[in-house]
Every structure is written in C-alpha cells, then in structure tokens.
Amino acid sequence: MTVETAGLDSRIIARGKEFFKAISGESPSIFNKGWWTGKVMDWAMQNEDFKVQMFRFVDVLPYLNTSESLSRHIEEYFAGEDADNIPDVLKWGATKTKIGGGLVARVLNRTIRSNIESMGRQFIIGEDGKEAVKGIRKLRKDGFAFVLDLLGEATVSEEEAQAYLDGYMEILDAVDAEFRKWPPLDGGVDDLDWGHAPGINVAVKPSAFYSQSKPVDPEGTVQGMMDRIEPVYRKVMDMGGFMCIDMEQLKYKEPTIELYKRLRTKYPDYPHLGIVFQAYLRSTPDDVASFLAWAREEKLPVSIRLVKGAYWDYETVLAKQNGWEIPVWTHKPESDICYERVANLILENHEICHFACASHNIRTISAVMEMARSLNVPEERYEFQVLYGMAEPVRKGLKKVAKRVRLYCPYGDLIPGMAYLVRRLLENTANESFLKLTFADEADMDRLLENPEETLKRQLSVSCRKSSGRKDVLGPFRNFPPADFTISSQREGFVEGLKQVRAGLGRKYPLFIGGREVETSDTIASCNPADPSEIIGTVCQAGVNEVDEAVRVASKAYLTWRDVPPRERAEYLLKASQYLKDNIHELSSLQVLEVGKQWDQAQGDVAEAIDFLEYYAREMIRLGEPRRMGNAPGEMSRLFYQGKGVAAVIAPWNFPLAISMGMTSAAIVCGCPVVYKPAGLSSVVGYGLVQAFRAAGLPDGVFNYCPGRGSVMGDYLVEHPDVAVIAFTGSMEVGLRIQEKAAKVQPGQQQCKRVIAEMGGKNAIIIDDDADLDEAVLGVLYSAFGFQGQKCSACSRVIVLDAIYDRFVHRLREAAGSIRLGPAEDPANYMGPVVDKGAQENVLRYGRIAEEEGTVLVRREVSDELRVSGCYVPLLIVENILPGHRIAQEEVFGPVLSVMRAKDMDQALEWANSTRFALTGAIYSRSPNNLERASREFRVGNLYLNKPSVGALVERHAFGGFKMSGVGSKSGGPDYLLQFLDPRLVCENTIRRGFAPIEDSDDWIR
C-alpha cells in the first residue's frame, strides 16, 4: 500500500467511525426482535434448516388460497422441525393442524399469513398506484428521493410483457398527477431535487419487457426490449424524469448494455438515462471502462448505478452446474475491492458520468465519500442509494452527511413481491452480509471498516489447504459444458461453423468397412428440412452384401480387439472425444442443417456424445480391473469381463450423434466391434463417427459405418448369426420387432443375442396447485416443444390440478403463442420445422402423439413464406382430455401437448401412470409431501422434481425407462457397459506341497 493510498484508507476509516457514531444505538427493523420480521430473521440466522424451510414457505405463501392448503403446508414445512428452533405461532399452527385443525388452527394460520404478508409489504412501497404515491409522498416529506421499480419481472409470454409495460404506464400516470404538487428536495428549483436531479426516477428490468429474450439472439433480444421500453422512456422524458436500466442475470448483460447505448444515441439531447453495473461480476471493471470509453467517443453524458449484485447464488450455482467458469467473485471481499476500484474509475470520469452509489456497507459508502473528496468531484455528480424497507439507520445517517439519498422502491402485487422478499432475506441472513454483521452480530467496528484487500488476505491465509497429492490419471468425470451464448465467441463459432459446413455441402459419403471407404450405386440424398432443395450430402446405402462384409471384418477384429487391455481401449475413446471437442462448432452446425436442431440443442447433442466417450472410458477402466471373489486360503478366484461379440448399433435421427456415439462407444470400449446403421435422415451427421474414430486411430474393422434402407438391410442385420448384441433406440414397434427377431436362433448362431432397446415414452408432467408457475409454464413449454418435441423424453401430457388449472392453461397458451417458429438456422427461433413426412411418422411411433382427443387450445404454424412442402410445425395444445381419447394421426404433423384437468393429486398420479410407457416424468410442486409421494408413486425411469422432463445428462441423470419404454440398463449409468460384457471367473488352487502364497493364507495364519 502506497503512502497515498494509505492516507486515503485512514480517512475512509475515520469517516466510517464517524458514521457508526452517528447511528449508534439504532437497528434496522428487519433485525428488531420486537417485530415479527426481526424474530424470523433471528431464527433464520440461528438455524440453517429452519432458514431454508421458512424462506421456501414465504415463497409459496401467495399460492395458498384456501385454509386447508395453508394448514397443510404449515404442517409439511414446520411440523418436523425442532420445537425449540421455530417460533411459537408456527409451532402451534403446525401442531394444531396435525391433530385435526379447527378454529384455533384457522386463527393461527390467518395470523401466520398476516405476519408474512406484512413482512413482504415492509419492502414494498405499495401494491397499487395509489399506495405507491402515498408512500413516495411520505418519503419525500422525510427528505428522501425515490426510484420506482415495478415487481413481477418474470414474463413467460408477450401478453405478460405487454402487461408489464402497461403497469409502468399506469404508475407513471399516477405519479404524474401528483409529483408537481411536491416541492423539490433540499431547496431545488424547477422540479429538480437538490437543484440538479429529476424528481421522478424509475428503474426498468429489460427482460420483463420481452418474453423471448435469450443470449443466443442478442440482436433480437435488444430489439424486443427496445420496442417496449422506449414508450416508457418517452413517457419519462415527457415528465422530465430519469430512467435507469437495471442489470439482471449475466445472460442479459450484453443486450442490456446495447439497449442503453441505442436509447442514449437515439435521444442524445436528453441525459437522464442510467444503467446498472454489478461489482460482483469479474468482468465489471472492463465493462465499465469500455462503457466510459464509448461515452467519451460519442460525447454523450451517462449515468451509472453501481451495486454489489443480487444474483450471486444463482450465477454461482448455474456456472457450477454447467461446468462454466464462475463469473462472479467467489470471496465477498473481492466484490468490495471491485466496487471501490470501479467507483474510483467512475468518479475519475465524473465530467462525463454521473454516479449513483448503491450500497448499505458503511465502509463502501465512506470510501466513495473520501474518493470523491480527494478527486474534487462536485456534489451534483454523485448520490447515494439504499433499498426501501432496509437499513433505516444507514439511510438516516447518509441523509445527515450526504443529503443526496435516494431509496430504491419496489411496488406491485404480493406474489412477485414474495420472490423479492426472499432475495432480501437471503441477502441479509448471509454470514457475510454487512447489515447482519453490523446490526445482528455486532461485529468489531475495525473489522467492518477494514480495507477489503486486507480482509481478503486474511481469509485466504485461513482457507489455504494442501492437496492430498493423490490424483486419478484421468481425473473424475465431468459433463462437457453446454454452450454459454453470453460469450460472443461461442455465438460466432456457430456462424463460422455454418459457413464451413455449407462450403462442403453435396459431397458423397461412402460406407466405411474394415478401414476402407466403400461406394455403392444405391444412394440417398439428405436434405435440409427447412429447405429441401439444399442437399446436405449424398449417402451410399448398404445392402445385404455390404452387411455380410461388415459383420465378417468385425468378427475377425473381435478375436484380437476383445483381448486389448481395457485401459488401452479406453484411450481410443478419449482420443475420439478430443476430436469432437476440437470440431464442436462444425459438428453442431451440421445438425442444424441436416435435422433442424436449434443451436443450443445441436451443441448439447455433441456435448452428450463427448460425455458418453469420457464416461464410458472411465467406466471400462473401473470394470477392467479383475476382482477377487472370496477370501478362502489356498484359492484365488478372479472375476473379469469379456466383450460379447459383434454389436449392431441401430440409431435414431433425433439425437444423431449423441445416442449413436453412446451405443457405439459402449460396445467398442467393452471389446465389441460395431456395425453401425445411422438413421437415414441423419446419415451425414452419423458419418461424424467415422471421422472421430479414424482420428483416434481405431484399428480396422472395430468400427464399420453401414447406412442403409431399413427395408433392405434392417432385419438382415438383426438376424445375422454372427451378431451378438443389438443396441437400438427408436420406436416401440421397431424395438419389439427387433426383440422378436433376435429371440429366434439362426443357423450357425453361437450365442444368445442380447437386445438393448430404448423405445420412447408418453411422458407426463404434473402441475400441483402450489407450483411456481413462472418455472412450470416455461418448463412444460420447453419439455413439450423444444426441438419440435422430437425427444423420447418430451412431454406429451400435462396433468394440472383443478385449483390452478385455469391460471396455468392461460399462461401456457399465451407463452406458446409468443414463441417464434421457423428454421433452426436462425438462433431467434424456438424450434425448427420437423424433418419430413418420414420423420413425422417416426414421431408418431415414438408415442408422443397423445392417444386422446379434445378441444384445440393452441394451434401454431410457421408463416406461409417459411412453410415448405411436407415440412412445417403446427405446435398444438389440446385440452379437455381424458385417458383413452385419441387424436386421428392423419390430422397431426408435429408436436402435440395434451392438457388434462385432475381433481387432486391421487387422480393426477393415476393418470400419469396410466400408459404402458414409463420413461420420464416431472412434477412442479412446492409441497414437500407431494414431492416425496411423487418420488415413490410416479413410476417412470427418470423423474424430475421442479425441472423439465428433458435434458438428461450422462452420469447425473442416467437415462432409461421400463415397461414398454425399453429394455436394458440406463445409458450413461454405472450398469450400462455390463450389457456388452460376458463375465468370466478363473479359480486357481494356489496350494503347493501344503503351503500357499502369504497373501492367500494371511487370514488363515491369524
């Protein structure tokens, strides 16, 4: 630390001590144990389990509209809690409910509801315009400015986005009718508070104005946001007000910054437009520097509101789940350091940038004050902001010393208000929360005012630990990260990948047998489903002669390949994995063009193929170690595995690389050479396996690529006497036919054939009456219609409890009507068109077309100019459904979702289990009991609680069903490879002349 910075730091600490002295003896209401909110905070900070249950209960409370529902949830959330660690009213409410309810329980439950709703209102300035104006008037009377923020930013449809816009217009009208009656603050003139700041100030969350916002489509997202936010800004300008564009989750950062630039450029003469930056993001210093450079270049005055950030937990968990680099600072002092550095940068540029310091941290506030003083920043170039309903002593102290204090005031309905409340409660009960440390823990003042760089050094010195030094050569399995389209290079990679693929379109793809390319006279052209005139490639077709040759060379290869050490076989998979990683954009882009997968779905397919290679390589190394069986002295018994023989892999078109690679790599790593038949609709993508295994140097004959017409070579391959294993993914009808054919022993056949078949499902999602509809609607929409519903795990039935049916169906209908349809090549589109008539029939065979009939709720098709012959998506939702009804197949070409109204959870589970399939299912519920019950009684292979029914990941969601959904162990799971292996046991008598090796006789000697 230099002398200059040391001097500044000492002044910051001195300023902070004066601040603490000024607020001595005061405490924010949220920590006042005399209030119910304070008691809840105290209980939550003492007991982590109670904290989780309490905050989840607060979140679901607005949905509990009946006494029975409220009582049931109180019992479920709190009856099992330690009585000494929950408040009396909750304890009594749970107990009275449990023993039968009655008047006492109803009174207690009303009290609980009233207390929690009051807690929510504490952080909201009003639930409607009248309340909000009344609250603002009082704030201004106390000398505080305001910024108004409308709650309810989660929008799932354009109807809701429009309602959000209308809500802003309504509150602005309400404020407009009143604010001119209010005198400016602190001697201001001409409606300007403090002599320079507009009296009206609003904040907008841009994603709420456009329901189709997505990072993969930054241009469309910016334009969609702009179209609806611009009317709000024009209204604000007409009122002489100020508008600040909030920064939300990281995925919206780039569009948000671009939105600001376009608005500011379009209205260059109106300077009162601000933007938020978040100090917890590692990228913020560079983002702010770039933003300020843009402002200088454009000669446009700007305004920045700097916050610590409200989505730290979300961004951290999301990054860890997806294997992305964590975008936020992982130690709290790092965010504080970043805040001070960025604040200093903004203050250094005060002539071009107004600064709003938004923080409750007295160290941070003191630092901004002293930095501004040392830089001679005029008072009108910066102000301080705190949250309404929090840190009352801080805001009072700030007003005394800084005068320019603005309160961030949310307003709106209690349902979104509860989500906001939970965020605030989480922030303030976090161990490193400054308010908690100050007012609840009464931490030492010197520690609270310590330079965050020193705090970080101390924390890092304590947390340093030496590693054990033991490492697996390969390291543990980790799923390959999905595309992060917030990173421009990932988006640009797809654009470049599409160019490269198009440059090579139209080539001929030969068979690959025994290490040689084999051309045949029978060929099929593979076309772009969105434009059948665009030929992706011409694919040679195998006949029975080519199948015979492929099986022959595979059988010959088997004799040596089965004896290659497991670890060596695994190395080939790892090399193939590296090829896919190195070429992921081209391989993904090929799927966009050949099978109509949208960008994220295509990348996910290649990522899953990589996962299969990496996971099965590790699994074979694990299984490849011989295992001693028993411990009898004088005897050594070892169990080990041998590949069964030649494997026929018959793959589907909908996951053209992932499923193909999963079945193929499992067979190969187990010692089983493969004859691979890709689906006709995705044979060019299937050729990627040839490229990957050639790049890996796989020995000739171990992998053989044999696309062909099913009518010509399908049964022949299955029935071939030298095929030992058949791995199939596709329709139930074909799967059952394969099992029947494989069961019959052919002349010359040496062993029983093993069939592994995944045959799809008719998957249901249950919507409980307390479900979070923001999540449920989008989850169902994605499960049913992502990649046109062309997934065996796709949702075809949504079963909604009666109490919430109308609300859910309305939101689902509007959400489905808002999504953009069209070719998958355009990243803005939610889905591409179905592949062709053959593909549509394949969908029917998968069983996702409901065997039901009812009232058409939504029918969406692509526009006339996008529709091509036999190639379009009528996104269809049908309601008034009962089990056993049917939809005539000739009337259906594409994904269909059947909506069913169930009277209660008993009926919902009965209907969910009523089909002969049992692949995937999901339930959206905030009832602990119903989630537990679904885990027991919703009988499918993969059940997801409060998640979509699609998107299984290797290992984490080992995939596969039962009943008519398939036969065999779960793919991507610990048992899958065993299906390709025959176990062998060798037992040796180790006694010679009365003695045995010491390791054999050790137990006997003792």
Beta strands, then each sheet from edge to edge (+ up, - down):
strand 1: 145-150
strand 2: 192-193
strand 3: 197-198
strand 4: 201-204
strand 5: 242-245
strand 6: 273-278
strand 7: 302-307
strand 8: 353-358
strand 9: 382-387
strand 10: 405-411
strand 11: 508-509
strand 12: 511-513
strand 13: 516-518
strand 14: 523-528
strand 15: 531-540
strand 16: 627-628
strand 17: 635-643
strand 18: 646-650
strand 19: 674-677
strand 20: 703-705
strand 21: 723-729
strand 22: 754-758
strand 23: 763-767
strand 24: 795-801
strand 25: 855-860
strand 26: 875-879
strand 27: 896-902
strand 28: 917-918
strand 29: 920-924
strand 30: 942-945
strand 31: 962-963
strand 32: 966-967
strand 33: 981-989
sheet 1: 1+ 4+ 5+ 6+ 7+ 8+ 9+ 10+ 1+
sheet 2: 2+ 3-
sheet 3: 11+ 15+ 14-
sheet 4: 12+ 13-
sheet 5: 16+ 17- 33+
sheet 6: 20+ 19+ 18+ 21+ 22+ 32-
sheet 7: 25+ 26- 27- 24- 23- 29- 30-
sheet 8: 28+ 31-
end
